[in-house]
């Protein structure tokens, strides 16, 4: 393992700040902090690999930009979409550049940042309990947050700390695991549970296809199917309280993104299957613009007409939405099938392992393979790296640069040995 000798606290704090900003849920502030961080940490050299990742998102943005010259959207919508579509590009670069500035302080930077987030979340949960003298699913999600992908990554790093040769005491690691796992659980996020399962399987190496991995994955799928069947048969009610409310969300989870017929005048059907409603309208309204729109989208500033005003989590009524819950649908709206192709290429490139005999690099490969698979789910329900609350791109850029550092350091050591011989 590479020993972490740097004591560059300033850039570690800057990393923590960039990761924390999306939780505030003010995208303009997040974009400002990320952009300023990008500007002050800009590097004079980037690897071919990070350039490939950035190119995928740049093509999506460039396609939407060109198409927008043939449409008539408002300037506000135009510039807002530029800011949104730039998010994964800036996030990946900020994470990549910050690792260079942190000078090898990988585990302490990412884990202590996660511990800080978990501690803040648990404090908010405590304050919520004191305020309402109760903790319910609705209270947890409304006042304490909907999900936290970053904390799941930290939990996985801690669970596999021996694989990463993190030289901390068992007591310290177990204490951190308890804090982060409790915080992660209290989000009651279905997506985070799926993320944990995918990353855990990835870290076990079961996405490397062989007889054992196929057996394990088949067993997990069978367990999930049996578990879901049990939940479905128990028929939890929408108006249930406590665990029943959470089970209802689990029951509805596989149906919500894929339902093809929705009664928008039935408020239960509309609310329970809103993501599908967005997807159906997106396909219809883009297709109605002809073949060119299907291939290259409707450009920057394009919106979907919901046909009615709805109340959003941001506390406002809105009928024309520029950003959907589904990342695939959003990219399709802005840059069509062409843009979707590059989004898929990015996930393929991210999950493509880098060949190395270093155990640390192999384990980082496992995390990125798991991330690529999880991004399929994340893009389907939560916009993936485009989500304004998302900070995975920062962590991914950090991981990618760290992996490159390990490879470079190993090659330098080999060259020294050859020279000595």
Secondary structure, DSSP 8 states (H G I E B T S, - for coil): --------HHHHHHHHHHHHHGGG--HHHHHHHHHHHHHHS--S---HHHHHHHHHHHHHHHHHHHHGGGS---HHHHHHHHHHHHHHHHHHHHHHHHHHHHTT-HHHHHHHHHHHHHHHHHHHHHHHHHHHS---HHHHHHHH-S--HHHHHHHHHHHTTTTTT----HHHHHHHHHHHHHHHHTT--HHHHHHHHHHHHHHTTTTS-SHHHHHHHHHHHHHHHHHHHHHHHHT--TT--THHHHHHHHHHHHHHTT-----TTSHHHHHHTHHHHHHHHHHHHHHTT-HHHHHH-S-TT--EEEEEEEE-TTS-EEEEESS-S-HHHHHHHHHHHHHHHHHHHHHHHHHS----S-HHHHHHHHHHHHHHHHHHHHHHHH-GGG-TT--HHHHHHHHHHHHHHHHHHHHHHHHHHHHH-
